[in-house]
Amino acid sequence: QVQPVESGGDSVQPGGSLRLSCTVSGFTGNSPCMGWFRQALGKEREAVASIYTASDYKVYKDSVKGRFTISHDNDNHITYLQMNSLRPDDTAVYYCAAELDGSCGVKMVAGTFNDDFAFWGQGTQVTVSS
């Protein structure tokens, strides 16, 4: 069974940094597309960043541009979300998602993928508070 697994969530002060990691169990190799999402208490889940791993093409939510960086280690099959300059409104459960259909990359570049990930992790809590 394909299952993304997140790690790295923690409590930090405003202005701090965290790096989230995601591996995909039940699948050998690199998932063509990976994404990070978040859901704050009482709010809907929202996309944070996505990556087409074969080309390193990336998409970011406007509010995290310049602060967050998504990356993928092709050798170790790990997807990261480096989060800098964290703010209280970044507090949320962060989810990793994977898509194994190879067409996702072309769709992502064309803007038609619509975050249609098939596999989702259980989430890791990020709390930003003084």
C-alpha positions as CSV (number, residue, x, y, z in Angstrom):
1,Q,0.0,0.0,0.0
2,V,1.4,3.4,-1.0
3,Q,1.6,5.7,2.0
4,P,3.4,9.0,2.3
5,V,4.9,9.5,5.8
6,E,5.7,13.0,7.1
7,S,8.1,13.9,9.8
8,G,9.7,17.1,11.2
9,G,6.7,18.9,12.7
10,D,7.4,20.9,15.9
11,S,6.7,24.0,17.9
12,V,8.8,27.1,17.0
13,Q,8.8,30.8,17.7
14,P,7.8,33.3,15.1
15,G,10.7,33.9,12.7
16,G,12.0,30.4,13.2
17,S,12.6,27.6,10.7
18,L,11.6,24.0,10.3
19,R,12.2,21.3,7.7
20,L,9.6,18.7,7.0
21,S,10.4,15.5,5.3
22,C,8.2,13.0,3.4
23,T,9.0,9.5,2.3
24,V,6.6,7.2,0.4
25,S,6.3,3.6,1.6
26,G,5.0,0.9,-0.6
27,F,6.5,2.4,-3.7
28,T,10.0,1.9,-5.2
29,G,11.5,4.9,-6.9
30,N,10.5,8.6,-7.1
31,S,6.9,9.6,-7.2
32,P,6.5,11.8,-10.3
33,C,4.7,14.5,-8.3
34,M,4.8,15.4,-4.7
35,G,3.0,18.1,-2.7
36,W,2.7,19.7,0.7
37,F,-0.7,20.8,2.0
38,R,-1.8,22.2,5.3
39,Q,-5.0,22.5,7.3
40,A,-5.3,25.0,10.2
41,L,-7.9,24.4,12.9
42,G,-11.3,25.3,11.6
43,K,-10.1,26.0,8.1
44,E,-10.1,24.0,4.8
45,R,-7.0,22.2,3.6
46,E,-4.9,24.3,1.3
47,A,-2.1,23.6,-1.0
48,V,1.3,24.9,0.0
49,A,3.8,23.7,-2.6
50,S,4.1,21.0,-5.2
51,I,7.0,19.6,-7.3
52,Y,7.3,17.7,-10.5
53,T,10.3,15.6,-9.4
54,A,11.6,14.7,-12.9
55,S,12.1,18.4,-13.9
56,D,12.2,20.1,-10.5
57,Y,9.3,22.3,-11.6
58,K,7.7,23.8,-8.5
59,V,4.5,25.6,-7.6
60,Y,4.0,27.6,-4.5
61,K,1.1,29.2,-2.6
62,D,1.5,33.0,-2.8
63,S,1.7,33.5,0.9
64,V,4.7,31.2,1.3
65,K,6.8,32.3,-1.7
66,G,10.2,33.4,-0.6
67,R,9.8,31.7,2.7
68,F,9.2,28.0,1.9
69,T,11.1,25.8,-0.4
70,I,10.0,22.4,-1.7
71,S,12.7,20.0,-2.9
72,H,13.1,16.4,-3.7
73,D,16.1,14.1,-3.2
74,N,16.0,11.7,-6.1
75,D,18.7,9.4,-4.7
76,N,17.0,8.9,-1.4
77,H,13.4,9.4,-2.5
78,I,12.7,12.1,0.1
79,T,10.6,15.3,-0.4
80,Y,11.4,18.2,1.8
81,L,9.6,21.4,2.8
82,Q,12.0,24.0,4.2
83,M,10.1,26.6,6.1
84,N,11.8,29.9,7.1
85,S,10.5,33.1,8.6
86,L,7.6,31.2,10.1
87,R,4.6,33.1,11.2
88,P,1.7,32.3,13.6
89,D,-0.6,31.9,10.7
90,D,1.6,29.1,9.4
91,T,0.3,27.0,12.3
92,A,-1.4,23.9,10.9
93,V,-1.2,20.2,10.3
94,Y,1.0,19.7,7.3
95,Y,0.3,16.8,4.9
96,C,2.4,15.2,2.3
97,A,0.8,13.9,-0.9
98,A,2.0,11.8,-3.8
99,E,0.9,11.1,-7.3
100,L,2.2,8.1,-9.2
101,D,0.5,8.8,-12.6
102,G,3.4,10.1,-14.8
103,S,1.1,12.5,-16.6
104,C,0.9,14.7,-13.4
105,G,4.1,16.5,-14.3
106,V,2.9,17.7,-17.7
107,K,-0.4,18.7,-16.1
108,M,1.4,20.6,-13.3
109,V,3.5,22.6,-15.8
110,A,0.4,23.3,-17.9
111,G,-1.6,24.4,-14.8
112,T,-4.2,21.7,-15.2
113,F,-3.1,19.2,-12.5
114,N,-5.4,20.8,-9.9
115,D,-3.6,19.1,-7.0
116,D,-5.1,15.8,-7.9
117,F,-2.9,13.7,-5.6
118,A,-4.0,10.1,-5.0
119,F,-2.0,9.3,-1.9
120,W,-2.0,11.3,1.4
121,G,0.0,11.1,4.6
122,Q,-1.4,11.3,8.1
123,G,0.0,14.8,8.8
124,T,2.5,16.4,11.1
125,Q,1.8,19.4,13.4
126,V,3.6,22.7,13.0
127,T,2.9,25.3,15.7
128,V,4.3,28.8,15.5
129,S,3.9,30.7,18.7
130,S,5.8,32.9,21.1
